[in-house]
């Protein structure tokens, strides 16, 4: 483990550079780098909402072809939004990564801030950061290079040591940096076309809808209030019966939900 960490540090040092001290008052153009899975994209929304509340001028999100749909319906009131798509990082070539970063700076200028949202200590991420050369960079994987802001130290501890829910870590990081406080939640904006498609699919469902509200961890489990909202939404679209599937730990919550509705 120590040898791997040492080799990574040596390799990364080649791509490191001296970043500016973070200045929130001069943060107008921000890049979020998240060419990863759908869930990772949904988890980054506390960052997006904090930037929106701060009223930055331009937000550019680097998506993957896989998670692009998470952002397609996103609307920001007073912030220009640009989506740039690439191959998922695991499968992207080094040339594609370098060319993408180069094109961003050529078309839009040097970012005031890049938020490295991949949460991976890998060479491809470091190459993107090095080629983009934002004035400063945020991350939560406890990297200590000069290009990363020291403001991320506590957020990195939350992610790497405490294993906090990912949206909570992002919300905490933004608040530590001086951005407005936001709810630490996943989001998945949906367009009207997608909603219409879902409604159409619901018309062809079987005799009941089964809901499993439990997950393998707390952040993957629906709270009582979220479950109530979900059931209300389903009932506003269809009168098909709803069956709640639960384990021993979820029995009390299931009974509370059943008691709230006429059966």
Residue pairs with C-beta under 8 A, 6 or more apart in sequence:
8 121
11 123
11 126
12 123
12 126
12 143
12 145
13 145
15 126
15 127
15 129
15 130
16 126
16 130
16 145
16 146
16 147
17 130
17 133
17 146
17 147
18 146
18 147
19 134
19 135
19 136
19 137
19 146
19 147
19 148
19 149
20 135
20 136
21 136
21 149
22 113
22 136
22 149
22 151
22 177
23 112
24 54
24 177
24 178
24 179
26 112
27 54
27 56
27 112
27 113
28 56
28 57
28 58
28 112
29 56
29 57
29 58
29 60
29 108
29 109
29 110
29 111
29 112
29 113
30 51
30 56
30 58
30 59
30 60
30 111
30 112
30 113
30 114
30 115
31 59
31 60
31 61
31 62
31 104
31 111
31 113
31 114
31 115
31 132
31 134
32 44
32 47
32 48
32 59
32 60
32 61
32 62
32 114
32 115
32 117
33 62
33 114
33 115
33 116
33 117
33 118
33 125
33 128
33 129
34 40
34 41
34 44
34 61
34 62
34 63
34 64
34 67
34 117
34 118
35 62
35 63
35 64
35 67
35 85
35 86
35 87
35 88
35 89
35 92
35 118
36 64
36 66
36 67
36 88
36 89
36 117
36 118
37 64
37 66
37 67
37 88
38 66
38 67
38 69
38 70
39 186
40 67
40 117
40 118
40 119
40 166
41 63
41 67
41 70
41 71
42 70
42 186
42 187
42 188
43 166
43 167
43 170
43 186
44 115
44 117
44 170
45 167
45 185
45 186
45 187
46 167
46 168
46 170
46 171
46 174
46 182
46 183
46 184
46 185
47 115
47 117
47 170
47 173
47 174
48 59
48 61
48 74
48 76
48 187
49 182
49 183
50 171
50 174
50 175
50 179
50 180
50 181
50 182
51 59
51 79
51 174
51 179
52 59
52 76
52 77
52 78
52 79
53 179
53 180
53 182
54 179
54 180
55 78
55 79
56 79
57 79
57 80
58 79
58 80
58 82
58 108
59 76
59 79
59 80
59 81
59 82
60 81
60 82
60 83
60 84
60 104
60 108
60 111
61 71
61 81
61 82
61 83
61 84
62 84
62 85
62 86
62 100
62 104
62 128
63 70
63 71
63 83
63 84
63 85
63 86
64 85
64 86
64 87
64 88
64 89
65 85
65 86
65 87
65 88
66 88
68 83
68 85
70 188
70 189
71 83
71 189
72 83
72 189
72 191
73 189
73 190
73 191
73 194
74 81
74 189
75 81
75 189
82 108
84 100
84 103
84 104
86 92
86 96
86 97
86 100
87 93
87 96
89 97
89 118
89 120
89 122
89 124
89 125
92 124
94 124
94 127
97 124
97 127
97 128
97 131
98 127
98 128
98 131
100 128
101 128
101 131
101 132
102 131
104 111
104 132
105 111
105 132
105 133
110 133
110 134
110 135
111 132
111 134
111 135
112 134
112 135
112 136
113 134
113 135
113 136
113 137
113 138
114 129
114 132
114 134
114 136
114 137
114 138
115 137
115 138
115 139
116 125
116 128
116 129
116 137
116 138
116 139
116 148
117 170
118 125
119 139
119 140
119 141
119 159
119 166
120 141
121 141
121 143
126 145
129 137
129 147
130 147
136 147
136 148
136 149
137 147
137 148
137 149
138 148
138 149
138 151
138 152
138 173
138 177
139 148
139 152
139 156
140 152
140 155
140 156
140 158
140 159
140 160
140 169
140 170
140 173
141 156
141 159
141 160
142 153
142 156
142 157
142 159
142 160
143 156
149 177
151 173
151 176
151 177
152 173
152 176
154 172
154 173
154 176
155 169
155 170
155 172
155 173
155 176
158 164
158 168
158 169
158 172
159 166
159 169
164 172
165 184
165 218
165 219
166 219
167 184
167 185
167 186
167 219
168 184
168 219
170 184
171 181
171 182
171 183
171 184
172 184
174 180
174 182
175 181
190 198
199 237
202 237
202 238
202 240
203 238
205 238
205 240
207 240
207 241
208 240
208 241
208 242
208 243
209 234
209 238
209 240
209 241
209 242
209 243
210 242
210 243
210 244
210 245
211 227
211 230
211 231
211 242
211 243
211 244
211 245
212 245
212 246
213 221
213 222
213 227
213 244
213 246
213 250
213 253
213 254
214 221
214 222
214 246
214 247
214 249
214 250
215 221
215 222
222 230
224 253
224 256
224 257
227 253
227 257
228 257
228 260
231 242
231 257
231 261
234 240
234 242
235 242
244 254
244 257
244 258
246 253
246 254
